[in-house]
Amino acid sequence: MGTGKTVLVTVLVIAGLLMLALSFVASIVVDTIDQRIADECEDETGTIGEIIGADEGQCQDGRDMRDRVDSIGQMIGYLGAAILVISVIMVAIRKRQ
């Protein structure tokens, strides 16, 4: 394998691993937001506060943020996995030649 392709594969592997790590961090953040929503919004007091508007929309904002972080984390994870697969395919094709 040439030097340029070796560098490219190395960069792809590092980028893929970083993206998978970011996806893992995003899942931890989603779990944290989920726990906080459960603690503050889904008990009797929180539900009543949400209905009468005493929470000023913070519970719904938290749910929206959780959904955004979750979808971005999944997208980054899929992209990282795809990059790793591409780098493996590049190495496999190069070794056969």
C-alpha positions in Angstrom: 0.0 0.0 0.0 1.3 3.4 -0.9 2.1 6.1 1.6 -0.8 8.2 0.6 -3.3 5.4 1.0 -1.8 4.4 4.3 -2.2 7.9 5.6 -5.8 8.1 4.3 -6.7 4.8 5.9 -5.2 5.9 9.2 -7.1 9.1 9.1 -10.3 7.3 8.3 -9.8 4.8 11.2 -9.1 7.6 13.6 -12.1 9.6 12.4 -14.4 6.6 12.6 -13.3 5.8 16.1 -13.7 9.4 17.3 -17.2 9.4 15.8 -18.1 6.2 17.6 -16.8 7.7 20.8 -18.9 10.8 20.3 -21.9 8.6 19.7 -21.3 6.9 23.0 -21.0 10.2 24.8 -24.2 11.4 23.2 -26.0 8.3 24.5 -24.7 9.1 28.0 -26.0 12.7 27.7 -29.4 11.3 26.5 -29.5 9.0 29.6 -28.7 12.0 31.8 -31.4 14.2 30.3 -33.9 11.3 30.5 -33.1 10.8 34.2 -33.5 14.5 34.9 -36.8 14.6 33.1 -38.0 11.6 35.0 -37.0 13.2 38.3 -38.4 16.6 37.7 -41.3 16.3 35.2 -42.9 12.9 35.5 -43.9 12.8 39.1 -47.2 14.3 40.4 -45.8 17.7 41.2 -44.0 18.0 37.9 -47.0 16.9 35.9 -49.2 19.4 37.6 -46.6 22.1 37.1 -46.3 21.3 33.5 -50.1 21.3 33.0 -50.5 24.7 34.6 -47.4 26.1 32.9 -45.4 26.6 36.1 -42.4 24.9 34.6 -42.3 27.6 31.8 -41.9 24.9 29.1 -38.7 23.5 30.5 -40.0 19.9 30.6 -40.9 20.0 26.9 -37.7 21.8 26.0 -35.8 18.9 27.8 -37.7 16.3 25.8 -37.0 18.1 22.6 -33.3 18.4 23.4 -33.2 14.7 24.3 -34.6 13.8 21.0 -32.2 16.1 19.1 -29.1 14.8 20.9 -30.3 11.2 20.4 -30.8 11.6 16.6 -27.5 13.4 16.2 -25.7 10.8 18.2 -27.2 8.0 16.1 -26.3 9.7 12.9 -22.7 10.2 14.1 -22.5 6.6 15.2 -23.7 5.3 11.8 -21.3 7.6 10.0 -18.4 6.5 12.1 -19.3 2.8 11.5 -19.5 3.5 7.8 -16.1 5.2 7.7 -14.6 2.2 9.6 -16.1 -0.2 7.1 -14.8 1.8 4.2 -11.3 1.8 5.6 -11.4 -2.0 6.1 -12.6 -2.4 2.5 -9.8 -0.1 1.3 -7.2 -2.2 3.1 -8.8 -5.5 1.9 -8.8 -4.4 -1.7 -5.3 -3.1 -1.6 -3.9 -6.3 -0.1 -5.5 -8.4 -2.9 -3.7 -6.5 -5.6 
